Amino acid sequence: MTNIFEKIKESIATEFSEVSTIKEAQNPITLLNKYVRESEAEVEKAGKLIERQRMLKDEFYKELRIAQSLTDKRKEQVNLATEANAHDLAETALRYQVQAEQQVERLTQSYETALKQLGDLEQKHEEMKFKVKDMHIKRLELMGRENILSMKEKMNKVLDESEFGNAAEKFENIESTLKQKEANVDNEYEITVFDAKIQKLAKELNNVEKQKNSIENVVQ
């Protein structure tokens, strides 16, 4: 029996949680917060990609400098071998020079491409950050509008004629009851005071009567 109750309890709790989740998911501010978080995550990913592209561009530049240095070296070797009439060495040095120049050309294109891609990514990244900032501002604006709407709904409910009329009527009933109780207390107080005065008067008259009788007994 306990297991059955526990299962029912868990089922109700699960359904309640699902309903709460659905309501929360349908809330416009909740949805906007979700979009903002997702956009911020995308901006962060883009930032990491840009950093990798920047490192790649620097690596291309480093390799290009090395290739250019090697090209200059091969040119000097060609000139040296030519001046020394070492034709075989000059031809070999020239072949190496051509290879180095081809490598320089290829690395130059790769570096320029990486540089352009980096510029494009950085521009897109700035646009993404601007969009996310704009979403933050819109979220604040919508939160303000939602807050005003909620307050107006509550105020309208309080100021609604039927609701306000019921509240006013209740206050009037309470005031009338208090007045009646006050009147009853005042009447009871007046009666009590009147009874006390009558009792005092009766006591005084009784004392006077006793004194009169005492005097008459003495005279006799």
N, C-alpha and C positions, 0 to 999 in steps of 0.2 A: 504493500500500500504506500509506504514511504517513497519507494522508487517511482511510483506513478505520479505522486505529488511533485517530486523533484523534476520529473520530465515535463510536467505541465508548467511548472515554474520557469524552467529553462526555455520552453517554447514561447511563453509569454514574453520573457525578457528579450529573446531573440527578435520576435516580431516588433516589440517596442523599439529596439535598437535600430532595426531596419527602417521603420517609419521615421524615426528621428533623423537617420542618415539621409533618407529621401528628402525630408523637409529641409534639412540643412543644405543638401546639394541643389535644391531648387531656389534657395535664397540668392538674389542677385549679387549681394555683397560677398557672399561665400564664393560664388562662381568667379567674381572679379579677383578676389584674393588668390584663388587657385591659378587664374591666368597670369597674375603678377608673379607668383612663385615660379611657375613654369617658364615665364619669359626671363626672369632673373637667372634661372638655371641655364637657359640657352645662351644668355649673355656671358655667363661664366665659361661655358664650353667654348664659345667663340674666342674669348680672351686667351684660353689655353692654346687654341689652334693658331692664333696670331703669334703667340710666343714661339711656337714650334716653327712657323714660317719665318720669323725673324732669325731664329738660329740657323735655319736652312739657308737663308740669304747670306748670312755671315760666313757660313761654310763655303758657299759658292765663291764668295769674294776672296776668301783665304786661298782656295784652290786656284783661282784666277791669277792672283798675285804670284803664286808659285810657278804657274805655267808661263806667265809673262817673263819672270826671272829666268826660267829655263830657255825660253825663246831667245832672250838676249845673250845667254851663254852660248847657244848653238850658233848664233850669228858671229860671235867673236871667234868661235872655233873654225867656222868656215873661212873667215878672213885670214886667220892665222895659218891654216893649212894651205890656202891659196897663195899667200905670200911666200910660203916655204916650198911651193911647187910640189906639195904632197897631194897629188890629184885624187888618189884613192881615199885618203882621209877627208879631203874637201868634199867629195861626193857623199861620203857617209855622214859627215857633219851637216851637209845641206839637207839630206833626207831626214835627219833627226830634227832639223830646224823646221822643215815643212810639217812634220808630225806635231811639233810643239805649237806651231802657229795654228794648226787645225784645232788643237786642243784649246788654245786661247779663244779662238772664234766660237767654239762650242760652249765653253764656260762663260764667255761674255753673253751669249744668248740666254743661257740658263740663268745667269745672275740678273740680267735685265728682266727676264720673265718673272723670276722670284720677287724682284723689287716691285714690279707692277702689281703682281698678285698681292703682295703685302700691303701696298697702298690701297688696293680695292677692299681688302679685308678690314683694314683699319677704318676706312670710310664707312663700311657696312656696320662695323662694330659701334662706331659713334652714333649711327642712325638707330641701332638697336637700343643703345643706352638712352637716347633721347625718347624713343617710343616707350620704354619702360618707365622713365621719369614722368612722361605724359600720362601713363596708366596710373601711376601713383597719385597724380593730381586729380584725375578723374575719379579714382576710388575715394579720395577725401571729399570731393564734391558730392558724390552719390551717398556717402555715409552721412554727410550733412543733410542732404535732402531726405534720406530715410529717417533720420532722427527727427526732423521737423514734421514729417508725415506721421510718425508714431505719436509725437506729442500732440499734434492736432487731433488725431483720432481719439486719444484719451481725453483731451479737453472737450471735444465735441460730445463725448459720451457723458461727461460730468455736466456740461451745459445743456444737454438735451432736455427739452421741456418736460417730457414724461419722467425722466430720471430725476431731474432737478425738482419737479413738482412733488414726487414721492418723498424726496429727502426733506423738502420744506414742510410737507404735511406731517412727517414724522416728528420734526422739530416742534411744530405747533402742538401736536398731541402731547409731547413730553412737557412742553411749557404749560399746557393746560392742566396736566396731571399735577405738576409741581405747585401751580397756583392753588389747586383744590386742596392739596395736602397742607400748604401754608395756611389756607383759610381754616381748615379743620383744627390745625395746631393752635391758631390764634383763638378760635372759639373755645377750645378746651382750656386754654390758659385763662381766658376771661371768666369762664365758669368756675375754674379752680380758685381764682382770686375772689370771686363773688362769694363762694362757699366759705372761704377763709374769713372774709369780713363778717359774714352772718354769724359764724361760730364765735368770732371775737366779740361781736355785739351781744350775743346771747350770754356769753360768759360774763361780760361786764354787767348786764342787767341782773344776772343771777347773784353777782357779788353785792350789788346795790340792795337787792331784796334781802339778802342775808344780814347786811348791816342794819337795815331798817328793823328787822325782826329782833335783833340783838338789843337795839335801843329800847324797843317797846318792852322787852322782858325786864330790862333794868329799871325802867320807870315803874312798872307794876311792883 
